[in-house]
Amino acid sequence: MWSAGTLAVLLLLGTGVLAWLYHKLDGNVQSADVDDKIGGDRPDDLAPDAETILLIGSDSREGTEGAYGDFDGMNSDTMMVVHIAENREWATVVSLPRDSWVEIPACELGNGEVSEPYFGKLNSAYSTGGMGGDVEYATACAIRTVEHNAGLRMDHFITIDFNGFSGMVDALGGVDMCLDAPIDDPKAHLKLDAGCQSLSGEEALGYVRARYSLGDGSDLSRINRQQEFMQALVAKARSSLTNPAALYDFMGAVTGSLTTDPELAGLQPLLSLATQLQDIPQDAITFMTVPNYPRELDDPTDRANVVWQYPHAELVFTAMARDERLTEEEMERAAAEQPTISPVDVRVQVLNGSGVVGQAAEAAEALRAAGFQVPFTGNSDLVDGTIIRHPEGLEDHARLLAKRVPGARLESMESETPGVLTLITGPDFAGVNGG
């Protein structure tokens, strides 16, 4: 959706339209300043001349008059991270499944209150921050959650809402798609015949949102379908937007549904960003979904969510943070050189070494929610910092645990219980990441 919109900006400004038209569309883009609402404990910006952007598809459903279901509050329906290299010669686009099971950190709510951290679906971060109905706090919590779990700082954000997507498709006169089988999904208000056909805006919206009636019913299957539709949308935009009326309608739908940070608000900064993407060869733009596995492997009762796979996900986000190109093939090769260990493979006892009442129990609960096995909690002598102790042969298990416990130092030490790590929480213990 966003790629098609930035392409249209390029086409619009290249036609030499009247200044009043430019200013009308320029004023459509809404701005939200969220920097002071995200919080201060953000990842370092290791590549300040690169651009990392969080794209959010808003699920507010405002203006849909009850189509696609009633909805109280705000949710994000789609999230993608776009990284444009400092040398502007390559880019990486990573889709983040809405059903990713992550830690939602404490977020400001706009009424003077701060939410409690919890584990849940990634898309719930937007609704948590937006409890007060303020899109700035909703966006800030979504950014904070992605940064918290990925360790990757976002430079910008762009959100697009329901009505904008539908309007873009209608402005193009529909988008052609070929279906292998008929679709009848009352929940998505979608009924389509098999075969090739042109989808209207309403049909396209139902098609990219439908889930349980198509494929295997997973969010990952829907992401693949969304990416396929976006490619068709861009192709139609390239061939159709030579008509001034269609171009204006399309641009009105795009710009009227966008909210960005102040630096990107307006056609000119979006044009600059789009130009950078246009100059990158298509084969130098890598599309991937964050590596993940079913959470059912960690928690047999959870068949709905996925967990980001380490070390694969870490390799992706670290490469982006350092502005290093990493294709999906390179990521797979690098990950194959490291053992694949899931939290369910790790047993850890948690001891309170800070003196803070209830800290070991709190850490154990968070670790269990993240899939780790925690057979025992207790107290230890006071320590000056959080420690992970591991017996010989469990170094990789300890490193996986350390990824979830920021600031913990590793120590090799024989455990009284074979095969079990020991986490001793110190005064610097700041909680458990991811999960």
VEXKOL-622104 format. One record per residue (C-alpha): residue number from 1; z, y, x. Coordinates in nm, 3 decimals, always signed. Layout:
N
num, Z, Y, X
NUM, Z, Y, X
...
// end
This chain:
435
num, Z, Y, X
1, +0.000, +0.000, +0.000
2, +0.102, +0.249, +0.267
3, -0.195, +0.171, +0.495
4, -0.434, +0.244, +0.209
5, -0.256, +0.572, +0.141
6, -0.277, +0.694, +0.499
7, -0.644, +0.597, +0.511
8, -0.703, +0.808, +0.200
9, -0.531, +1.105, +0.364
10, -0.782, +1.080, +0.649
11, -1.073, +1.069, +0.405
12, -0.940, +1.364, +0.207
13, -0.890, +1.596, +0.502
14, -1.228, +1.499, +0.643
15, -1.414, +1.621, +0.335
16, -1.328, +1.990, +0.376
17, -1.189, +2.024, +0.023
18, -1.060, +2.354, -0.102
19, -0.729, +2.483, +0.032
20, -0.568, +2.482, -0.313
21, -0.632, +2.109, -0.345
22, -0.475, +2.043, -0.007
23, -0.165, +2.244, -0.093
24, -0.130, +2.079, -0.433
25, -0.131, +1.731, -0.283
26, +0.074, +1.842, +0.017
27, +0.352, +1.949, -0.216
28, +0.357, +1.611, -0.390
29, +0.531, +1.434, -0.100
30, +0.907, +1.434, -0.149
31, +1.145, +1.473, +0.144
32, +1.490, +1.320, +0.193
33, +1.712, +1.403, +0.489
34, +1.921, +1.092, +0.558
35, +2.020, +1.125, +0.925
36, +2.369, +1.255, +0.846
37, +2.421, +0.979, +0.589
38, +2.334, +0.676, +0.803
39, +2.640, +0.701, +1.029
40, +2.693, +0.754, +1.399
41, +2.705, +0.398, +1.532
42, +2.327, +0.351, +1.546
43, +2.125, +0.152, +1.802
44, +2.008, +0.345, +2.108
45, +1.653, +0.480, +2.103
46, +1.511, +0.296, +2.404
47, +1.153, +0.420, +2.356
48, +1.171, +0.780, +2.227
49, +0.794, +0.834, +2.247
50, +0.713, +0.527, +2.038
51, +0.737, +0.539, +1.657
52, +0.935, +0.287, +1.450
53, +0.910, +0.333, +1.075
54, +1.082, +0.155, +0.787
55, +0.855, +0.115, +0.484
56, +1.036, +0.059, +0.154
57, +0.883, -0.038, -0.179
58, +1.121, +0.107, -0.438
59, +1.215, -0.107, -0.738
60, +1.362, +0.173, -0.949
61, +1.111, +0.106, -1.232
62, +1.152, +0.464, -1.349
63, +0.868, +0.557, -1.582
64, +0.758, +0.198, -1.657
65, +0.905, +0.216, -2.010
66, +1.064, -0.126, -1.985
67, +0.760, -0.314, -1.860
68, +0.858, -0.564, -1.587
69, +1.210, -0.573, -1.731
70, +1.493, -0.327, -1.775
71, +1.672, -0.236, -1.458
72, +1.998, -0.052, -1.401
73, +2.010, +0.114, -1.062
74, +1.785, +0.097, -0.757
75, +1.660, -0.192, -0.548
76, +1.406, -0.222, -0.271
77, +1.133, -0.467, -0.359
78, +0.957, -0.481, -0.021
79, +1.055, -0.381, +0.334
80, +0.842, -0.365, +0.646
81, +0.906, -0.229, +0.995
82, +0.607, -0.066, +1.165
83, +0.622, -0.004, +1.540
84, +0.352, +0.212, +1.701
85, +0.354, +0.182, +2.080
86, +0.419, +0.480, +2.304
87, +0.068, +0.448, +2.453
88, -0.077, +0.421, +2.097
89, -0.280, +0.116, +2.204
90, -0.106, -0.143, +1.985
91, +0.124, -0.177, +1.686
92, +0.344, -0.440, +1.527
93, +0.421, -0.476, +1.155
94, +0.713, -0.703, +1.060
95, +0.782, -0.795, +0.696
96, +1.149, -0.841, +0.604
97, +1.199, -1.082, +0.310
98, +1.408, -0.928, +0.035
99, +1.603, -1.256, +0.019
100, +1.717, -1.224, +0.382
101, +2.090, -1.306, +0.392
102, +2.239, -1.030, +0.609
103, +2.552, -0.823, +0.648
104, +2.541, -0.505, +0.442
105, +2.756, -0.266, +0.646
106, +2.983, +0.002, +0.503
107, +2.765, +0.279, +0.356
108, +2.834, +0.628, +0.225
109, +2.790, +0.647, -0.151
110, +2.750, +1.021, -0.200
111, +3.072, +1.068, -0.395
112, +3.307, +1.076, -0.099
113, +3.355, +0.699, -0.108
114, +3.234, +0.434, +0.137
115, +3.131, +0.083, +0.032
116, +3.297, -0.227, +0.172
117, +3.083, -0.440, +0.407
118, +2.965, -0.770, +0.262
119, +2.705, -1.044, +0.309
120, +2.417, -1.049, +0.065
121, +2.044, -1.008, +0.007
122, +1.874, -0.745, +0.220
123, +1.732, -0.567, -0.084
124, +2.082, -0.509, -0.225
125, +2.148, -0.251, +0.049
126, +1.929, +0.000, -0.136
127, +2.118, -0.048, -0.462
128, +2.454, -0.032, -0.284
129, +2.379, +0.306, -0.129
130, +2.216, +0.420, -0.453
131, +2.513, +0.343, -0.680
132, +2.546, +0.713, -0.747
133, +2.177, +0.748, -0.831
134, +2.091, +0.939, -0.512
135, +1.778, +0.813, -0.332
136, +1.897, +0.968, -0.004
137, +2.208, +0.749, +0.008
138, +2.008, +0.446, -0.112
139, +1.759, +0.495, +0.171
140, +2.031, +0.565, +0.426
141, +2.208, +0.237, +0.342
142, +1.880, +0.043, +0.366
143, +1.809, +0.194, +0.710
144, +2.167, +0.134, +0.824
145, +2.147, -0.230, +0.715
146, +1.818, -0.298, +0.896
147, +1.942, -0.126, +1.212
148, +2.274, -0.310, +1.195
149, +2.115, -0.653, +1.172
150, +1.807, -0.598, +1.388
151, +1.961, -0.378, +1.657
152, +1.650, -0.160, +1.630
153, +1.658, +0.212, +1.563
154, +1.433, +0.357, +1.292
155, +1.263, +0.688, +1.372
156, +1.120, +0.749, +1.024
157, +1.103, +0.603, +0.675
158, +0.849, +0.603, +0.391
159, +0.921, +0.482, +0.037
160, +0.668, +0.429, -0.243
161, +0.760, +0.358, -0.603
162, +0.622, +0.138, -0.882
163, +0.409, +0.398, -1.055
164, +0.240, +0.501, -0.732
165, +0.113, +0.152, -0.663
166, -0.026, +0.106, -1.013
167, -0.190, +0.450, -1.003
168, -0.357, +0.379, -0.670
169, -0.523, +0.067, -0.809
170, -0.636, +0.238, -1.129
171, -0.783, +0.529, -0.930
172, -1.002, +0.277, -0.747
173, -1.125, +0.128, -1.074
174, -0.933, -0.193, -1.003
175, -0.918, -0.430, -0.707
176, -1.105, -0.761, -0.692
177, -0.908, -1.082, -0.640
178, -1.004, -1.449, -0.669
179, -0.744, -1.681, -0.823
180, -0.743, -2.057, -0.772
181, -0.555, -2.119, -1.095
182, -0.469, -1.926, -1.414
183, -0.144, -1.729, -1.424
184, +0.086, -1.693, -1.724
185, +0.408, -1.519, -1.624
186, +0.590, -1.346, -1.913
187, +0.856, -1.211, -1.678
188, +0.591, -1.025, -1.475
189, +0.396, -0.939, -1.794
190, +0.098, -1.111, -1.635
191, -0.167, -1.337, -1.786
192, -0.484, -1.394, -1.582
193, -0.766, -1.649, -1.588
194, -0.867, -1.847, -1.282
195, -1.162, -1.716, -1.084
196, -1.272, -1.384, -0.937
197, -1.187, -1.070, -1.136
198, -1.091, -0.704, -1.107
199, -0.719, -0.637, -1.153
200, -0.604, -0.317, -1.322
201, -0.306, -0.125, -1.188
202, -0.066, -0.294, -1.430
203, -0.211, -0.639, -1.356
204, -0.202, -0.577, -0.980
205, +0.161, -0.470, -1.000
206, +0.251, -0.786, -1.188
207, +0.048, -0.995, -0.943
208, +0.222, -0.868, -0.628
209, +0.564, -0.884, -0.794
210, +0.531, -1.227, -0.960
211, +0.729, -1.492, -0.785
212, +0.848, -1.804, -0.959
213, +0.520, -1.876, -1.141
214, +0.307, -1.869, -0.824
215, +0.299, -2.080, -0.508
216, +0.633, -2.234, -0.418
217, +0.828, -1.955, -0.589
218, +0.967, -1.819, -0.264
219, +0.980, -1.459, -0.145
220, +0.785, -1.568, +0.165
221, +0.499, -1.690, -0.056
222, +0.501, -1.358, -0.237
223, +0.490, -1.166, +0.094
224, +0.174, -1.358, +0.191
225, +0.020, -1.273, -0.147
226, +0.114, -0.905, -0.109
227, -0.046, -0.890, +0.235
228, -0.364, -1.049, +0.098
229, -0.376, -0.796, -0.186
230, -0.315, -0.503, +0.051
231, -0.617, -0.610, +0.256
232, -0.829, -0.614, -0.060
233, -0.689, -0.274, -0.159
234, -0.782, -0.119, +0.175
235, -1.133, -0.270, +0.156
236, -1.183, -0.123, -0.194
237, -1.052, +0.216, -0.079
238, -1.300, +0.222, +0.209
239, -1.592, +0.163, -0.028
240, -1.480, +0.364, -0.331
241, -1.323, +0.688, -0.214
242, -1.646, +0.878, -0.159
243, -1.624, +0.993, -0.523
244, -1.423, +1.324, -0.525
245, -1.262, +1.251, -0.864
246, -1.154, +0.902, -0.762
247, -1.032, +1.038, -0.429
248, -0.821, +1.304, -0.596
249, -0.670, +1.056, -0.846
250, -0.598, +0.811, -0.566
251, -0.441, +1.076, -0.347
252, -0.239, +1.210, -0.636
253, -0.096, +0.862, -0.700
254, -0.022, +0.809, -0.329
255, +0.138, +1.143, -0.249
256, +0.321, +1.170, -0.582
257, +0.502, +0.842, -0.523
258, +0.601, +0.895, -0.159
259, +0.938, +0.998, -0.024
260, +0.972, +1.041, +0.352
261, +1.204, +1.187, +0.611
262, +1.150, +1.563, +0.669
263, +0.937, +1.509, +0.980
264, +0.677, +1.309, +0.785
265, +0.687, +1.508, +0.459
266, +0.343, +1.660, +0.396
267, -0.020, +1.565, +0.449
268, -0.047, +1.696, +0.802
269, +0.224, +1.475, +0.961
270, +0.103, +1.176, +0.759
271, -0.249, +1.249, +0.879
272, -0.129, +1.253, +1.239
273, +0.043, +0.919, +1.189
274, -0.259, +0.770, +1.015
275, -0.488, +0.891, +1.293
276, -0.273, +0.711, +1.548
277, -0.310, +0.388, +1.351
278, -0.682, +0.441, +1.299
279, -0.732, +0.466, +1.676
280, -0.569, +0.127, +1.738
281, -0.817, -0.165, +1.737
282, -0.762, -0.402, +1.447
283, -0.700, -0.696, +1.680
284, -0.425, -0.495, +1.853
285, -0.217, -0.470, +1.534
286, +0.011, -0.772, +1.492
287, +0.135, -0.865, +1.142
288, +0.423, -1.110, +1.108
289, +0.724, -1.197, +0.895
290, +1.060, -1.191, +1.069
291, +1.128, -1.551, +1.186
292, +1.363, -1.717, +0.942
293, +1.481, -2.047, +0.798
294, +1.626, -2.150, +0.458
295, +1.996, -2.063, +0.429
296, +2.033, -2.397, +0.255
297, +2.053, -2.547, +0.607
298, +2.375, -2.348, +0.661
299, +2.502, -2.359, +0.304
300, +2.366, -2.648, +0.091
301, +2.454, -2.457, -0.227
302, +2.219, -2.166, -0.143
303, +1.856, -2.247, -0.216
304, +1.751, -1.888, -0.277
305, +1.795, -1.703, +0.052
306, +1.673, -1.713, +0.412
307, +1.847, -1.640, +0.743
308, +1.680, -1.470, +1.037
309, +1.615, -1.732, +1.305
310, +1.758, -1.673, +1.651
311, +1.636, -1.643, +1.923
312, +1.299, -1.581, +1.756
313, +1.406, -1.276, +1.553
314, +1.593, -1.132, +1.847
315, +1.282, -1.161, +2.066
316, +1.078, -0.969, +1.806
317, +1.327, -0.685, +1.759
318, +1.412, -0.656, +2.128
319, +1.044, -0.630, +2.217
320, +0.998, -0.353, +1.960
321, +1.307, -0.168, +2.083
322, +1.178, -0.180, +2.440
323, +0.823, -0.094, +2.334
324, +0.690, -0.424, +2.465
325, +0.401, -0.591, +2.289
326, +0.480, -0.935, +2.152
327, +0.227, -1.130, +1.948
328, +0.337, -1.407, +1.715
329, +0.196, -1.665, +1.958
330, +0.387, -1.512, +2.251
331, +0.703, -1.506, +2.044
332, +0.667, -1.875, +1.961
333, +0.609, -1.963, +2.328
334, +0.909, -1.759, +2.444
335, +1.132, -1.903, +2.174
336, +1.022, -2.258, +2.262
337, +1.166, -2.205, +2.608
338, +1.509, -2.147, +2.454
339, +1.707, -2.398, +2.250
340, +1.692, -2.343, +1.876
341, +2.050, -2.333, +1.752
342, +2.159, -2.240, +1.402
343, +2.506, -2.114, +1.308
344, +2.571, -2.444, +1.131
345, +2.558, -2.610, +1.475
346, +2.841, -2.394, +1.608
347, +3.211, -2.472, +1.563
348, +3.449, -2.189, +1.647
349, +3.821, -2.134, +1.609
350, +3.925, -1.774, +1.552
351, +4.244, -1.630, +1.700
352, +4.390, -1.285, +1.640
353, +4.450, -1.115, +1.975
354, +4.469, -0.757, +1.849
355, +4.786, -0.765, +1.643
356, +4.595, -0.630, +1.341
357, +4.728, -0.821, +1.041
358, +4.467, -1.045, +0.878
359, +4.195, -0.988, +1.138
360, +4.143, -1.355, +1.225
361, +4.113, -1.449, +0.858
362, +3.867, -1.166, +0.798
363, +3.654, -1.271, +1.097
364, +3.664, -1.636, +0.990
365, +3.549, -1.550, +0.639
366, +3.257, -1.347, +0.775
367, +3.159, -1.623, +1.018
368, +3.168, -1.887, +0.745
369, +2.949, -1.664, +0.528
370, +2.708, -1.649, +0.822
371, +2.696, -2.028, +0.837
372, +2.934, -2.098, +1.129
373, +3.189, -2.377, +1.109
374, +3.543, -2.238, +1.142
375, +3.796, -2.523, +1.146
376, +4.100, -2.319, +1.248
377, +4.245, -1.965, +1.258
378, +4.562, -1.841, +1.418
379, +4.716, -1.595, +1.661
380, +4.698, -1.561, +2.038
381, +4.854, -1.343, +2.303
382, +4.733, -0.985, +2.282
383, +4.407, -0.914, +2.467
384, +4.242, -0.587, +2.566
385, +3.898, -0.682, +2.431
386, +3.724, -0.941, +2.214
387, +3.654, -1.268, +2.399
388, +3.441, -1.575, +2.331
389, +3.558, -1.874, +2.533
390, +3.334, -2.175, +2.565
391, +3.352, -2.514, +2.738
392, +3.082, -2.619, +2.981
393, +2.759, -2.716, +2.805
394, +2.809, -2.479, +2.510
395, +2.674, -2.165, +2.676
396, +2.388, -2.133, +2.426
397, +2.626, -2.175, +2.133
398, +2.845, -1.901, +2.277
399, +2.547, -1.669, +2.322
400, +2.444, -1.723, +1.958
401, +2.797, -1.638, +1.845
402, +2.798, -1.332, +2.073
403, +2.487, -1.201, +1.895
404, +2.699, -1.180, +1.580
405, +3.010, -1.031, +1.748
406, +2.914, -0.703, +1.919
407, +3.096, -0.623, +2.240
408, +3.249, -0.968, +2.290
409, +3.256, -1.091, +2.650
410, +3.192, -1.454, +2.737
411, +3.431, -1.665, +2.939
412, +3.388, -2.026, +3.050
413, +3.705, -2.221, +2.979
414, +3.782, -2.572, +2.869
415, +3.882, -2.597, +2.505
416, +4.168, -2.809, +2.383
417, +3.928, -2.924, +2.111
418, +3.601, -3.064, +2.255
419, +3.286, -2.900, +2.122
420, +3.465, -2.596, +1.981
421, +3.434, -2.233, +2.089
422, +3.724, -1.990, +2.072
423, +3.683, -1.636, +1.943
424, +3.978, -1.409, +2.024
425, +3.953, -1.079, +1.839
426, +4.070, -0.776, +2.035
427, +4.137, -0.414, +1.937
428, +3.763, -0.344, +1.974
429, +3.660, -0.609, +1.720
430, +3.413, -0.439, +1.483
431, +3.316, -0.725, +1.253
432, +3.040, -0.984, +1.239
433, +2.670, -0.891, +1.237
434, +2.394, -1.067, +1.046
435, +2.441, -1.397, +0.882
// end
